[in-house]
Amino acid sequence: MTALRQTMIEAMRQRGFAQRTHNTYLMVITDLARYFHRPPDTLSTDDLQRFFHHLVQERGLSAASCRIYLHGVRFLYLQVLHWPSVDVSPVVPKTPQRIPELLTRDEVRWILAACHNPKHRLMLELCYGCGLRVTEVCHLRVSDIDSQRGQLRVAQGKGAKDRMVLLTATLIARLRDYWRAYRPRTWLFPSALFPDRALHPSAPQKAFSQAKRLAGIERIGGIHSLRHAYATHVLEQGLPVHQLQRLLGHRSIQSTMRYLHWLPGQQGASQSPIDLVADLEVGHD
């Protein structure tokens, strides 16, 4: 490990970056060094601009991917090498802005009904009923459930933030049935092969894709579409946008406002937990 790489890792640890960010930024700098066959601390601003031209014109990276590279480069040169500025700007073609396809309530019901594994079905219900990301569901611990207060603790979600989300009576009952059947100890959804580890996100992702196929749903989108459906459906039932922002764990209200694309003119006024799962009437074993 080079001294520069180690310094960069220590700088990311000091700032509390998630492991995924560590891996991404290190990959960016590795690509940069490999392209020039030189250490990154010997490059100039012109070199960096040429690298981004390569990413766009030769590798054809999207605007989103270029932004990730830019974040990694800026972190190295501003926070680790202490450059006064990083004046590079990748020029990428504008991509059409499209509203993603949204699952309807009936489609969510059919997908859940087509998932016959109780463990996987509960994970899908939590994605939809609480608006969780799949990685957040996989890393839930038994101790994160507060059935008395009707809350679920999401520890170190995206952005290394903890948050509390609402647990409805339906989901609490589902969780109790699951606990009685499986008796998980630490992880709520442990790996079958390695019980001391959390289940890998690929398992519920595959379960969702299979259930969607069995249900005959042809809309584009993976398991994350359950989180999109949650956000839109609770707005539809009256949850204020600022409350949804907190429940989803969005840093910026703008990230939450995008869900209003599906609900023109919707403002919302509800103050109580909205039980999305109760009305689905999905059969349970």
FENCOR-V853497 format. One record per residue. RES is the residue in one small letter. SS is DSSP state (~ for helix, > for strand, _ for the rest). PSI is psi in whole degrees, 0 to 359 (999 if undefined). D_FIRST is the distance of its C-alpha to the first C-alpha in Angstrom with 1 decimal. Layout:
BEGIN
((RES | SS | PSI | D_FIRST) (RES | SS | PSI | D_FIRST))
END
This chain:
BEGIN
((m | _ | 128 | 0.0) (t | _ | 159 | 3.8) (a | ~ | 323 | 6.6) (l | ~ | 318 | 8.4) (r | ~ | 316 | 6.5) (q | ~ | 319 | 6.7) (t | ~ | 320 | 10.2) (m | ~ | 318 | 11.2) (i | ~ | 316 | 10.6) (e | ~ | 322 | 12.6) (a | ~ | 322 | 15.2) (m | ~ | 323 | 15.8) (r | ~ | 319 | 16.3) (q | ~ | 329 | 18.7) (r | _ | 1 | 20.6) (g | _ | 29 | 20.9) (f | _ | 146 | 19.6) (a | _ | 157 | 20.1) (q | ~ | 326 | 17.4) (r | ~ | 322 | 18.8) (t | ~ | 319 | 18.2) (h | ~ | 307 | 14.6) (n | ~ | 319 | 14.3) (t | ~ | 311 | 16.6) (y | ~ | 321 | 15.2) (l | ~ | 323 | 11.6) (m | ~ | 318 | 13.7) (v | ~ | 312 | 15.8) (i | ~ | 326 | 13.2) (t | ~ | 317 | 11.8) (d | ~ | 320 | 15.5) (l | ~ | 312 | 16.2) (a | ~ | 322 | 13.8) (r | ~ | 324 | 15.0) (y | ~ | 319 | 18.5) (f | ~ | 347 | 18.6) (h | _ | 37 | 16.3) (r | _ | 154 | 15.2) (p | _ | 142 | 12.7) (p | ~ | 331 | 14.2) (d | ~ | 2 | 15.2) (t | ~ | 3 | 17.5) (l | _ | 160 | 19.5) (s | _ | 173 | 22.9) (t | ~ | 320 | 24.9) (d | ~ | 322 | 26.7) (d | ~ | 317 | 23.6) (l | ~ | 319 | 22.8) (q | ~ | 322 | 26.4) (r | ~ | 324 | 26.2) (f | ~ | 318 | 23.2) (f | ~ | 328 | 25.3) (h | ~ | 320 | 28.3) (h | ~ | 316 | 26.4) (l | ~ | 321 | 25.5) (v | ~ | 308 | 29.2) (q | ~ | 323 | 31.1) (e | ~ | 320 | 29.2) (r | _ | 344 | 27.3) (g | _ | 34 | 30.0) (l | _ | 150 | 28.0) (s | _ | 170 | 30.3) (a | ~ | 320 | 30.7) (a | ~ | 317 | 29.0) (s | ~ | 320 | 25.9) (c | ~ | 325 | 25.8) (r | ~ | 321 | 26.1) (i | ~ | 315 | 23.0) (y | ~ | 319 | 21.1) (l | ~ | 319 | 22.9) (h | ~ | 316 | 22.0) (g | ~ | 318 | 18.2) (v | ~ | 315 | 18.7) (r | ~ | 322 | 21.0) (f | ~ | 314 | 18.8) (l | ~ | 310 | 16.0) (y | ~ | 331 | 18.6) (l | ~ | 316 | 21.1) (q | ~ | 333 | 19.3) (v | ~ | 312 | 16.0) (l | _ | 352 | 17.2) (h | _ | 40 | 20.8) (w | _ | 148 | 22.7) (p | _ | 331 | 26.3) (s | _ | 161 | 26.5) (v | _ | 95 | 25.1) (d | _ | 71 | 28.3) (v | _ | 146 | 27.5) (s | _ | 101 | 29.7) (p | _ | 134 | 29.4) (v | _ | 113 | 32.9) (v | _ | 149 | 33.4) (p | _ | 142 | 36.7) (k | _ | 138 | 38.2) (t | _ | 144 | 38.3) (p | _ | 137 | 41.5) (q | _ | 111 | 41.6) (r | _ | 145 | 42.9) (i | _ | 124 | 43.7) (p | _ | 157 | 42.1) (e | _ | 141 | 44.5) (l | _ | 133 | 45.6) (l | _ | 136 | 46.5) (t | _ | 170 | 50.0) (r | ~ | 318 | 51.1) (d | ~ | 320 | 52.9) (e | ~ | 321 | 49.8) (v | ~ | 317 | 47.7) (r | ~ | 314 | 50.5) (w | ~ | 321 | 50.7) (i | ~ | 314 | 46.9) (l | ~ | 322 | 46.9) (a | ~ | 333 | 50.1) (a | _ | 354 | 48.5) (c | _ | 105 | 45.5) (h | _ | 351 | 47.1) (n | _ | 116 | 44.2) (p | ~ | 322 | 44.9) (k | ~ | 312 | 41.3) (h | ~ | 323 | 40.1) (r | ~ | 320 | 43.2) (l | ~ | 322 | 42.6) (m | ~ | 318 | 39.1) (l | ~ | 322 | 40.7) (e | ~ | 323 | 43.4) (l | ~ | 322 | 40.8) (c | ~ | 316 | 39.1) (y | ~ | 315 | 42.5) (g | ~ | 337 | 44.3) (c | ~ | 356 | 41.6) (g | _ | 34 | 39.7) (l | _ | 151 | 36.4) (r | _ | 155 | 33.3) (v | ~ | 323 | 32.6) (t | ~ | 327 | 29.3) (e | ~ | 321 | 31.4) (v | ~ | 315 | 34.0) (c | ~ | 331 | 31.6) (h | _ | 18 | 30.1) (l | _ | 141 | 33.5) (r | > | 156 | 34.4) (v | ~ | 323 | 37.9) (s | ~ | 349 | 37.9) (d | ~ | 347 | 37.3) (i | > | 123 | 40.9) (d | > | 87 | 43.6) (s | _ | 331 | 46.8) (q | _ | 319 | 49.1) (r | _ | 353 | 47.9) (g | _ | 43 | 47.1) (q | > | 154 | 43.5) (l | > | 127 | 40.1) (r | > | 124 | 37.0) (v | > | 107 | 34.0) (a | > | 128 | 31.0) (q | > | 55 | 27.9) (g | > | 195 | 29.1) (k | _ | 135 | 27.8) (g | _ | 12 | 26.6) (a | _ | 44 | 25.9) (k | > | 142 | 29.6) (d | > | 150 | 32.2) (r | > | 161 | 35.6) (m | > | 136 | 38.9) (v | > | 162 | 40.8) (l | > | 137 | 44.3) (l | _ | 121 | 45.4) (t | _ | 167 | 48.8) (a | ~ | 324 | 51.3) (t | ~ | 313 | 50.8) (l | ~ | 325 | 47.1) (i | ~ | 318 | 47.7) (a | ~ | 319 | 50.2) (r | ~ | 317 | 47.8) (l | ~ | 322 | 45.1) (r | ~ | 317 | 47.6) (d | ~ | 318 | 48.8) (y | ~ | 316 | 45.2) (w | ~ | 319 | 44.5) (r | ~ | 327 | 47.7) (a | ~ | 323 | 46.9) (y | ~ | 339 | 43.2) (r | _ | 53 | 42.8) (p | _ | 149 | 39.1) (r | _ | 295 | 37.7) (t | _ | 293 | 34.5) (w | > | 135 | 33.4) (l | _ | 323 | 36.4) (f | _ | 80 | 35.3) (p | > | 158 | 33.3) (s | _ | 140 | 31.9) (a | _ | 324 | 34.5) (l | _ | 326 | 32.1) (f | _ | 84 | 30.0) (p | _ | 339 | 32.4) (d | _ | 1 | 29.9) (r | _ | 156 | 27.9) (a | > | 152 | 29.2) (l | _ | 139 | 30.6) (h | _ | 141 | 28.4) (p | ~ | 338 | 29.7) (s | ~ | 333 | 30.5) (a | ~ | 304 | 33.5) (p | ~ | 331 | 35.5) (q | ~ | 316 | 34.5) (k | ~ | 322 | 36.1) (a | ~ | 319 | 39.0) (f | ~ | 313 | 39.7) (s | ~ | 319 | 39.7) (q | ~ | 316 | 42.0) (a | ~ | 321 | 44.3) (k | ~ | 319 | 44.5) (r | ~ | 316 | 45.5) (l | ~ | 328 | 48.0) (a | _ | 352 | 49.5) (g | _ | 24 | 49.9) (i | _ | 124 | 47.9) (e | _ | 5 | 46.8) (r | _ | 146 | 45.2) (i | _ | 138 | 41.7) (g | _ | 147 | 38.9) (g | _ | 205 | 36.9) (i | _ | 335 | 37.0) (h | ~ | 341 | 36.0) (s | ~ | 340 | 39.5) (l | ~ | 323 | 40.9) (r | ~ | 318 | 39.2) (h | ~ | 317 | 40.8) (a | ~ | 318 | 44.1) (y | ~ | 308 | 43.9) (a | ~ | 316 | 43.4) (t | ~ | 320 | 46.3) (h | ~ | 325 | 48.6) (v | ~ | 327 | 48.4) (l | ~ | 320 | 49.1) (e | ~ | 328 | 52.0) (q | _ | 6 | 53.4) (g | _ | 5 | 53.2) (l | > | 130 | 49.9) (p | _ | 148 | 49.3) (v | ~ | 321 | 46.2) (h | ~ | 330 | 44.8) (q | ~ | 322 | 45.0) (l | ~ | 322 | 43.3) (q | ~ | 315 | 40.4) (r | ~ | 318 | 39.9) (l | ~ | 326 | 40.2) (l | ~ | 343 | 37.7) (g | _ | 28 | 35.2) (h | _ | 135 | 35.2) (r | _ | 320 | 34.0) (s | _ | 138 | 36.4) (i | ~ | 335 | 40.0) (q | ~ | 327 | 39.7) (s | ~ | 327 | 37.5) (t | ~ | 325 | 40.4) (m | ~ | 338 | 43.2) (r | ~ | 335 | 42.2) (y | ~ | 344 | 43.9) (l | ~ | 348 | 47.2) (h | ~ | 326 | 47.1) (w | ~ | 344 | 48.6) (l | _ | 71 | 51.1) (p | _ | 127 | 52.8) (g | _ | 357 | 54.7) (q | _ | 131 | 53.4) (q | _ | 316 | 53.0) (g | _ | 147 | 53.2) (a | _ | 11 | 54.9) (s | > | 147 | 54.1) (q | _ | 355 | 53.1) (s | _ | 160 | 52.7) (p | _ | 138 | 50.1) (i | _ | 116 | 50.7) (d | _ | 95 | 50.8) (l | _ | 328 | 49.7) (v | _ | 329 | 49.5) (a | ~ | 318 | 53.0) (d | ~ | 358 | 54.9) (l | ~ | 333 | 53.0) (e | _ | 50 | 54.9) (v | _ | 131 | 52.4) (g | _ | 140 | 53.8) (h | _ | 146 | 51.9) (d | _ | 999 | 52.3))
END
